[in-house]
């Protein structure tokens, strides 16, 4: 029992420096702003007819109704400012908490009109984790402003947020793999399902940049049913084995880059635009301390 408790504490609360968490905070919020908020104006969802509003999740639980265009525009503006401040690390506690609360509402608002995309859900969850964590103790304007009163540079409080984000990350892939098995079983691998998805998306998203870049590869793949089945089997194996990255450094070195390539393929062939949410999450997997040590050695004469 003591050994299990020791492993549990080591997994969640092993002492780590504060700056990797600060770096991940800055990268996550900055990438989300650049890839999502800057590219798509969320204010357009306030123009949808109220008759199409079908509340879901906490909108239904709290009996929330559509808001005016001006009110929603104000919420979106507040969300954008909160995300930018969180990336900079200015008023970090308040900014990350505001990003979480406003993000739940602004990102979730569109789902009340029939559109659902599971990739969005991980964004406010990660924002909530960073709001609870001391993510502004390093690599932030707040830390620079209080440099006369430095915080403890190393501690277990900086490790659990990164581990929790990683756990959610692999859980999403595991859930996707289990969903395929539940809905289709091994037919996901033995049938031409993936091949048809690739072919279908090349017609649906003809004007999409990602689809146009991947069209030569897609045209080659759809002419090879066997290769498409192998890719389907590989994708399923990656999704089901993703949790191994939490416990094995060797598995992490293989699985995380493989999942990144897998998502690039989704973007090019199936036009599944996950990067606004997931590019920032990959930062939590980078061994920043090892990277720092390697760079420090190169600087030495």
KOLNU-891515 format. One record per residue (C-alpha): residue number from 1; residue in one letter; x, y, z. Coordinates in nm, 3 decimals. Each point is the difference from the previous one (the first is absolute). Example, Ala and Ser with C-alpha at 12.3 -4.5 7.8 and 13.67 -1.06 7.14 Angstrom:
residues 2
(atom 1,"A",(1.230,-0.450,0.780))
(atom 2,"S",(0.137,0.344,-0.066))
//
This chain:
residues 301
(atom 1,"X",(0.000,0.000,0.000))
(atom 2,"X",(0.286,0.237,0.083))
(atom 3,"X",(0.163,-0.076,-0.334))
(atom 4,"X",(-0.324,0.083,-0.180))
(atom 5,"X",(-0.034,0.327,0.192))
(atom 6,"X",(0.361,0.086,-0.080))
(atom 7,"X",(-0.057,-0.058,-0.371))
(atom 8,"X",(-0.321,0.201,0.011))
(atom 9,"X",(0.172,0.296,0.165))
(atom 10,"X",(0.295,-0.024,-0.234))
(atom 11,"X",(-0.231,-0.001,-0.302))
(atom 12,"X",(-0.193,0.310,0.107))
(atom 13,"X",(0.224,0.194,0.235))
(atom 14,"X",(0.361,-0.065,-0.095))
(atom 15,"X",(0.196,0.325,0.055))
(atom 16,"X",(0.051,0.183,-0.330))
(atom 17,"X",(0.100,0.357,-0.088))
(atom 18,"X",(-0.265,0.266,-0.045))
(atom 19,"X",(0.112,0.124,-0.341))
(atom 20,"X",(-0.114,-0.300,-0.216))
(atom 21,"X",(-0.356,0.054,0.124))
(atom 22,"X",(0.028,0.371,-0.073))
(atom 23,"X",(0.129,-0.076,-0.347))
(atom 24,"X",(-0.285,-0.242,-0.069))
(atom 25,"X",(-0.252,0.258,0.125))
(atom 26,"X",(0.138,0.267,-0.232))
(atom 27,"X",(0.019,-0.237,-0.299))
(atom 28,"X",(-0.350,-0.143,0.052))
(atom 29,"X",(-0.177,0.334,0.025))
(atom 30,"X",(0.206,0.165,-0.275))
(atom 31,"X",(-0.055,-0.286,-0.246))
(atom 32,"X",(-0.372,-0.011,0.077))
(atom 33,"X",(-0.033,0.371,-0.065))
(atom 34,"X",(0.203,-0.011,-0.322))
(atom 35,"X",(-0.161,-0.314,-0.144))
(atom 36,"X",(-0.360,0.050,0.113))
(atom 37,"X",(-0.108,0.332,0.146))
(atom 38,"X",(0.197,0.207,-0.250))
(atom 39,"X",(-0.117,-0.206,-0.299))
(atom 40,"X",(-0.370,-0.044,0.085))
(atom 41,"X",(-0.213,0.278,0.143))
(atom 42,"X",(-0.221,-0.162,0.262))
(atom 43,"X",(-0.243,0.292,-0.011))
(atom 44,"X",(-0.175,-0.145,-0.306))
(atom 45,"X",(-0.179,-0.256,0.217))
(atom 46,"X",(-0.209,0.277,0.156))
(atom 47,"X",(-0.165,0.059,-0.340))
(atom 48,"X",(-0.158,-0.346,-0.015))
(atom 49,"X",(-0.383,0.001,0.023))
(atom 50,"X",(-0.124,-0.061,0.354))
(atom 51,"X",(-0.243,-0.262,-0.131))
(atom 52,"X",(0.294,-0.233,-0.072))
(atom 53,"X",(0.135,0.029,0.355))
(atom 54,"X",(-0.005,-0.345,0.164))
(atom 55,"X",(0.185,0.025,0.333))
(atom 56,"X",(0.245,-0.276,0.082))
(atom 57,"X",(0.209,-0.094,0.301))
(atom 58,"X",(0.020,0.277,0.261))
(atom 59,"X",(-0.203,0.232,-0.223))
(atom 60,"X",(-0.292,-0.238,0.051))
(atom 61,"X",(0.079,-0.072,0.368))
(atom 62,"X",(0.007,0.373,0.083))
(atom 63,"X",(-0.286,0.087,-0.237))
(atom 64,"X",(0.218,0.252,-0.183))
(atom 65,"X",(-0.162,0.182,-0.292))
(atom 66,"X",(0.153,0.177,-0.302))
(atom 67,"X",(0.157,0.337,0.074))
(atom 68,"X",(-0.004,0.314,-0.208))
(atom 69,"X",(0.260,0.063,-0.268))
(atom 70,"X",(0.157,0.279,0.204))
(atom 71,"X",(0.018,-0.213,0.315))
(atom 72,"X",(0.158,-0.295,-0.180))
(atom 73,"X",(0.248,0.231,-0.174))
(atom 74,"X",(0.101,0.132,0.342))
(atom 75,"X",(0.049,-0.354,0.132))
(atom 76,"X",(0.214,-0.092,-0.302))
(atom 77,"X",(0.212,0.313,0.041))
(atom 78,"X",(0.049,-0.078,0.368))
(atom 79,"X",(0.099,-0.356,-0.090))
(atom 80,"X",(0.254,0.122,-0.254))
(atom 81,"X",(0.159,0.240,0.248))
(atom 82,"X",(0.008,-0.271,0.268))
(atom 83,"X",(0.177,-0.243,-0.235))
(atom 84,"X",(0.260,0.261,-0.098))
(atom 85,"X",(0.065,0.094,0.363))
(atom 86,"X",(0.030,-0.369,0.090))
(atom 87,"X",(0.258,-0.051,-0.273))
(atom 88,"X",(0.199,0.300,0.125))
(atom 89,"X",(-0.036,-0.101,0.363))
(atom 90,"X",(-0.148,0.333,0.110))
(atom 91,"X",(-0.250,-0.031,0.288))
(atom 92,"X",(0.039,-0.371,-0.071))
(atom 93,"X",(-0.237,-0.137,0.263))
(atom 94,"X",(-0.282,0.234,-0.100))
(atom 95,"X",(0.070,-0.029,-0.374))
(atom 96,"X",(0.010,-0.380,-0.007))
(atom 97,"X",(-0.315,-0.024,0.214))
(atom 98,"X",(-0.178,0.245,-0.231))
(atom 99,"X",(0.120,-0.197,-0.303))
(atom 100,"X",(-0.147,-0.317,0.147))
(atom 101,"X",(-0.340,0.149,0.090))
(atom 102,"X",(-0.041,0.209,-0.315))
(atom 103,"X",(0.143,-0.279,-0.213))
(atom 104,"X",(-0.262,-0.244,0.124))
(atom 105,"X",(-0.271,0.240,-0.108))
(atom 106,"X",(0.145,0.140,-0.323))
(atom 107,"X",(0.133,-0.329,-0.138))
(atom 108,"X",(-0.307,-0.192,0.116))
(atom 109,"X",(-0.249,0.252,-0.139))
(atom 110,"X",(0.027,-0.128,-0.358))
(atom 111,"X",(-0.088,-0.355,0.105))
(atom 112,"X",(-0.352,0.110,0.085))
(atom 113,"X",(-0.069,0.039,-0.371))
(atom 114,"X",(0.059,-0.363,-0.098))
(atom 115,"X",(0.375,0.011,-0.062))
(atom 116,"X",(0.211,-0.231,0.215))
(atom 117,"X",(0.377,-0.046,-0.006))
(atom 118,"X",(0.167,-0.195,0.277))
(atom 119,"X",(0.339,0.163,-0.065))
(atom 120,"X",(-0.124,0.327,0.152))
(atom 121,"X",(-0.068,-0.154,0.341))
(atom 122,"X",(0.364,-0.040,0.098))
(atom 123,"X",(0.061,0.376,-0.025))
(atom 124,"X",(-0.203,0.126,0.300))
(atom 125,"X",(0.099,-0.311,0.198))
(atom 126,"X",(0.368,0.088,-0.042))
(atom 127,"X",(-0.073,0.363,0.080))
(atom 128,"X",(-0.168,-0.111,0.322))
(atom 129,"X",(0.303,-0.209,0.098))
(atom 130,"X",(0.236,0.292,-0.064))
(atom 131,"X",(-0.231,0.228,0.199))
(atom 132,"X",(0.028,-0.229,0.304))
(atom 133,"X",(0.375,-0.047,-0.041))
(atom 134,"X",(0.275,0.251,0.087))
(atom 135,"X",(0.067,0.041,-0.371))
(atom 136,"X",(0.111,0.362,0.033))
(atom 137,"X",(0.288,-0.060,0.241))
(atom 138,"X",(0.255,0.000,-0.284))
(atom 139,"X",(0.032,0.133,-0.355))
(atom 140,"X",(-0.269,0.258,0.058))
(atom 141,"X",(-0.028,0.374,0.041))
(atom 142,"X",(-0.130,-0.064,0.350))
(atom 143,"X",(0.319,-0.187,0.090))
(atom 144,"X",(0.213,0.280,-0.147))
(atom 145,"X",(-0.192,0.263,0.197))
(atom 146,"X",(0.049,-0.182,0.331))
(atom 147,"X",(0.364,-0.093,-0.065))
(atom 148,"X",(0.091,0.161,0.332))
(atom 149,"X",(-0.213,-0.269,0.171))
(atom 150,"X",(0.084,-0.317,-0.195))
(atom 151,"X",(-0.214,-0.310,0.036))
(atom 152,"X",(0.141,-0.343,0.068))
(atom 153,"X",(0.148,-0.108,-0.338))
(atom 154,"X",(-0.065,-0.372,0.044))
(atom 155,"X",(-0.284,-0.201,0.153))
(atom 156,"X",(-0.268,-0.262,-0.046))
(atom 157,"X",(-0.263,0.269,-0.062))
(atom 158,"X",(0.148,0.054,-0.348))
(atom 159,"X",(-0.017,-0.365,-0.104))
(atom 160,"X",(-0.361,-0.104,0.048))
(atom 161,"X",(-0.150,0.252,-0.250))
(atom 162,"X",(0.219,-0.133,-0.280))
(atom 163,"X",(-0.076,-0.361,0.092))
(atom 164,"X",(-0.373,0.071,0.010))
(atom 165,"X",(0.008,0.161,-0.345))
(atom 166,"X",(0.191,-0.300,-0.131))
(atom 167,"X",(-0.256,-0.235,0.153))
(atom 168,"X",(-0.286,0.183,-0.172))
(atom 169,"X",(0.198,0.004,-0.325))
(atom 170,"X",(0.046,-0.378,-0.016))
(atom 171,"X",(-0.352,-0.063,0.129))
(atom 172,"X",(-0.145,0.176,-0.303))
(atom 173,"X",(0.191,-0.224,-0.239))
(atom 174,"X",(-0.087,-0.309,0.202))
(atom 175,"X",(-0.368,0.096,-0.007))
(atom 176,"X",(0.019,0.045,-0.378))
(atom 177,"X",(0.150,-0.346,-0.043))
(atom 178,"X",(-0.254,-0.164,0.231))
(atom 179,"X",(-0.281,0.178,-0.184))
(atom 180,"X",(0.118,-0.150,-0.329))
(atom 181,"X",(0.009,-0.347,0.153))
(atom 182,"X",(-0.344,0.041,0.156))
(atom 183,"X",(-0.164,0.134,-0.315))
(atom 184,"X",(0.176,-0.205,-0.268))
(atom 185,"X",(0.227,-0.253,0.165))
(atom 186,"X",(0.277,-0.136,-0.220))
(atom 187,"X",(-0.205,0.105,-0.303))
(atom 188,"X",(0.160,0.342,0.048))
(atom 189,"X",(0.323,-0.165,-0.114))
(atom 190,"X",(-0.123,-0.268,-0.239))
(atom 191,"X",(-0.251,0.215,-0.191))
(atom 192,"X",(0.051,0.299,-0.231))
(atom 193,"X",(-0.138,0.250,0.250))
(atom 194,"X",(0.313,0.214,0.025))
(atom 195,"X",(0.044,-0.009,-0.376))
(atom 196,"X",(-0.353,0.130,-0.052))
(atom 197,"X",(0.052,0.272,0.262))
(atom 198,"X",(0.310,0.122,-0.182))
(atom 199,"X",(-0.179,0.001,-0.334))
(atom 200,"X",(-0.310,0.172,0.139))
(atom 201,"X",(0.191,0.279,0.174))
(atom 202,"X",(0.197,0.087,-0.311))
(atom 203,"X",(-0.331,0.085,-0.170))
(atom 204,"X",(-0.162,0.172,0.297))
(atom 205,"X",(0.296,0.225,0.080))
(atom 206,"X",(0.126,0.074,-0.350))
(atom 207,"X",(0.071,0.364,0.086))
(atom 208,"X",(0.171,-0.073,0.331))
(atom 209,"X",(0.372,0.066,0.004))
(atom 210,"X",(0.084,-0.313,0.197))
(atom 211,"X",(-0.207,-0.217,-0.231))
(atom 212,"X",(0.166,0.147,-0.309))
(atom 213,"X",(0.346,-0.069,0.141))
(atom 214,"X",(-0.093,-0.359,0.079))
(atom 215,"X",(-0.191,-0.069,-0.321))
(atom 216,"X",(0.293,-0.163,-0.189))
(atom 217,"X",(0.061,-0.234,0.294))
(atom 218,"X",(-0.373,-0.069,0.033))
(atom 219,"X",(-0.029,-0.084,-0.369))
(atom 220,"X",(0.283,-0.248,0.039))
(atom 221,"X",(-0.142,-0.156,0.318))
(atom 222,"X",(-0.354,-0.057,-0.128))
(atom 223,"X",(0.144,-0.211,-0.280))
(atom 224,"X",(0.158,-0.231,0.256))
(atom 225,"X",(-0.269,-0.162,0.221))
(atom 226,"X",(0.259,-0.217,0.175))
(atom 227,"X",(0.209,0.298,0.103))
(atom 228,"X",(-0.310,0.181,0.128))
(atom 229,"X",(-0.087,-0.300,0.216))
(atom 230,"X",(0.352,-0.009,0.140))
(atom 231,"X",(-0.023,0.369,0.082))
(atom 232,"X",(-0.334,-0.064,0.171))
(atom 233,"X",(0.158,-0.275,0.209))
(atom 234,"X",(0.299,0.220,0.085))
(atom 235,"X",(-0.223,0.287,0.108))
(atom 236,"X",(-0.205,-0.231,0.221))
(atom 237,"X",(0.314,-0.146,0.157))
(atom 238,"X",(0.138,0.348,0.070))
(atom 239,"X",(-0.320,0.115,0.166))
(atom 240,"X",(-0.032,-0.308,0.219))
(atom 241,"X",(0.366,0.007,0.105))
(atom 242,"X",(0.012,0.375,0.074))
(atom 243,"X",(-0.025,-0.043,0.382))
(atom 244,"X",(0.335,-0.182,-0.002))
(atom 245,"X",(0.163,0.340,-0.057))
(atom 246,"X",(-0.088,0.093,0.357))
(atom 247,"X",(0.207,-0.276,0.159))
(atom 248,"X",(0.281,-0.083,-0.243))
(atom 249,"X",(0.260,0.245,-0.127))
(atom 250,"X",(0.078,-0.229,-0.293))
(atom 251,"X",(-0.366,-0.023,-0.094))
(atom 252,"X",(-0.030,0.378,0.031))
(atom 253,"X",(0.283,0.059,-0.244))
(atom 254,"X",(-0.175,-0.217,-0.256))
(atom 255,"X",(-0.370,0.066,0.063))
(atom 256,"X",(-0.011,0.379,0.036))
(atom 257,"X",(0.182,0.075,-0.330))
(atom 258,"X",(-0.209,-0.274,-0.166))
(atom 259,"X",(-0.322,0.159,0.127))
(atom 260,"X",(0.115,0.337,-0.129))
(atom 261,"X",(0.065,-0.146,-0.346))
(atom 262,"X",(-0.336,-0.176,0.025))
(atom 263,"X",(-0.173,0.333,0.063))
(atom 264,"X",(0.187,0.166,-0.286))
(atom 265,"X",(-0.134,-0.276,-0.224))
(atom 266,"X",(-0.352,0.063,0.129))
(atom 267,"X",(0.035,0.368,-0.083))
(atom 268,"X",(0.128,-0.065,-0.351))
(atom 269,"X",(-0.219,-0.294,-0.100))
(atom 270,"X",(-0.315,0.031,0.210))
(atom 271,"X",(0.010,0.373,0.074))
(atom 272,"X",(-0.023,-0.061,0.373))
(atom 273,"X",(0.134,0.330,0.133))
(atom 274,"X",(0.118,-0.097,0.348))
(atom 275,"X",(0.306,0.220,0.020))
(atom 276,"X",(-0.166,0.301,0.156))
(atom 277,"X",(-0.057,-0.216,0.309))
(atom 278,"X",(0.274,-0.261,-0.014))
(atom 279,"X",(0.309,0.189,-0.112))
(atom 280,"X",(0.016,0.165,0.341))
(atom 281,"X",(-0.050,-0.335,0.173))
(atom 282,"X",(0.303,-0.153,-0.166))
(atom 283,"X",(0.214,0.250,0.192))
(atom 284,"X",(-0.088,-0.185,0.321))
(atom 285,"X",(0.180,-0.308,-0.136))
(atom 286,"X",(0.328,0.169,-0.091))
(atom 287,"X",(0.280,-0.088,0.247))
(atom 288,"X",(0.086,0.366,0.052))
(atom 289,"X",(0.263,-0.064,0.268))
(atom 290,"X",(0.192,-0.231,-0.231))
(atom 291,"X",(-0.030,0.250,-0.284))
(atom 292,"X",(0.135,0.271,0.228))
(atom 293,"X",(0.290,-0.217,0.109))
(atom 294,"X",(0.092,-0.082,-0.360))
(atom 295,"X",(-0.007,0.365,-0.098))
(atom 296,"X",(0.209,0.095,0.304))
(atom 297,"X",(0.265,-0.258,-0.094))
(atom 298,"X",(0.026,0.136,-0.353))
(atom 299,"X",(0.059,0.350,0.132))
(atom 300,"X",(0.295,-0.116,0.207))
(atom 301,"X",(0.342,0.044,-0.171))
//
